[in-house]
Amino acid sequence: MRLRVLAIRIALTIVQMIGTIAGIVYFGEEGLSNATVLLFLFAGIATYWQLRLSRRAAP
């Protein structure tokens, strides 16, 4: 159970990093496009789930 939560956290961190970096790259190149909005949305969802998991794991 604990290993599964750790794996989910690592996956969410990777999604966050990819979403943020790609969002910055797209934002720099072509302004605010649909792809940028989607990538930032995915990064925000990943952040939300990370916070939920960390709250649940804390005693």
Kinemage of the C-alpha trace (Angstrom):
@kinemage 1
@onewidth
@group {chain A} dominant
@subgroup {mainchain}
@vectorlist {calphas} color= white
{ca met a 1} P 0.000 0.000 0.000
{ca arg a 2} L 2.746 2.461 0.985
{ca leu a 3} L 4.800 1.551 -2.107
{ca arg a 4} L 1.780 2.205 -4.325
{ca val a 5} L 1.310 5.687 -2.856
{ca leu a 6} L 5.016 6.408 -3.398
{ca ala a 7} L 4.792 5.268 -7.038
{ca ile a 8} L 1.727 7.460 -7.591
{ca arg a 9} L 3.544 10.439 -6.048
{ca ile a 10} L 6.561 9.954 -8.303
{ca ala a 11} L 4.302 9.693 -11.368
{ca leu a 12} L 2.441 12.855 -10.347
{ca thr a 13} L 5.719 14.724 -9.853
{ca ile a 14} L 6.837 13.720 -13.364
{ca val a 15} L 3.488 14.846 -14.791
{ca gln a 16} L 3.853 18.154 -12.929
{ca met a 17} L 7.356 18.765 -14.262
{ca ile a 18} L 6.438 17.876 -17.843
{ca gly a 19} L 3.286 19.994 -17.671
{ca thr a 20} L 5.076 22.997 -16.241
{ca ile a 21} L 8.095 22.862 -18.583
{ca ala a 22} L 5.981 22.236 -21.679
{ca gly a 23} L 3.583 24.973 -20.584
{ca ile a 24} L 6.437 27.460 -20.253
{ca val a 25} L 7.885 26.439 -23.634
{ca tyr a 26} L 4.517 26.756 -25.395
{ca phe a 27} L 3.774 30.024 -23.619
{ca gly a 28} L 7.115 31.447 -24.777
{ca glu a 29} L 6.680 30.317 -28.377
{ca glu a 30} L 3.087 30.915 -29.381
{ca gly a 31} L 1.281 32.696 -26.598
{ca leu a 32} L -1.502 31.097 -24.609
{ca ser a 33} L -2.763 28.226 -26.759
{ca asn a 34} L -5.120 25.347 -25.993
{ca ala a 35} L -2.156 23.022 -25.465
{ca thr a 36} L -0.705 25.331 -22.809
{ca val a 37} L -3.995 25.525 -20.954
{ca leu a 38} L -4.325 21.724 -21.006
{ca leu a 39} L -0.755 21.173 -19.796
{ca phe a 40} L -1.148 23.643 -16.926
{ca leu a 41} L -4.486 22.000 -16.096
{ca phe a 42} L -2.805 18.576 -15.889
{ca ala a 43} L -0.040 20.050 -13.709
{ca gly a 44} L -2.665 21.577 -11.419
{ca ile a 45} L -4.569 18.296 -11.138
{ca ala a 46} L -1.323 16.476 -10.301
{ca thr a 47} L -0.537 19.060 -7.614
{ca tyr a 48} L -4.019 18.648 -6.135
{ca trp a 49} L -3.678 14.865 -5.926
{ca gln a 50} L -0.210 15.158 -4.401
{ca leu a 51} L -1.580 17.393 -1.657
{ca arg a 52} L -4.431 14.949 -1.010
{ca leu a 53} L -2.036 12.009 -0.812
{ca ser a 54} L 0.356 13.831 1.504
{ca arg a 55} L -2.512 14.797 3.818
{ca arg a 56} L -3.740 11.203 3.916
{ca ala a 57} L -0.245 9.809 4.589
{ca ala a 58} L 0.433 12.217 7.466
{ca pro a 59} L -0.464 10.843 10.899
